[in-house]
Amino acid sequence: MGQPVTVLEKPSSIPGVVRFETNRPLTGMGHEIYRSADDAVADRPADLVARTLFEVAGVESVHVNGNVITVAFTGKPEGLKERLEELFTYYREGVEVVMPEGFGD
């Protein structure tokens, strides 16, 4: 929690598709395919990734397998990499860290 997720953006030979590789697995052995934000109903990391990416105009589908995220889109995939990098960073500058009562006593 709070450790940065490294994201590498990789071009695809297919127009309108971009691939991202992270330094952490986001799924188990299975593939997760999302055709819309409505498909991302659970609270698993892959569902959170899909919901976050669908907030960007032009994202048509998201596929997550292990540490690879493949996004089909119309237009340009601007800002997707940055969204993924910030997604799992909980402790950012200026954000108060909440400590449980009695912690450190």
VENQUIJO-V574767 format. One record per run of one state. SS is the DSSP state (a for helix, b for strand, c for the rest). FROM is the first residue (numbers start at 1). TO is the last residue. If there is no record, write none. Layout:
{{SS,FROM,TO} {SS,FROM,TO}}
//
This chain:
{{c,1,6} {b,7,11} {c,12,16} {b,17,22} {c,23,30} {b,31,34} {c,35,36} {a,37,39} {c,40,44} {a,45,54} {c,55,58} {b,59,65} {c,66,67} {b,68,73} {c,74,79} {a,80,87} {c,88,105}}
//
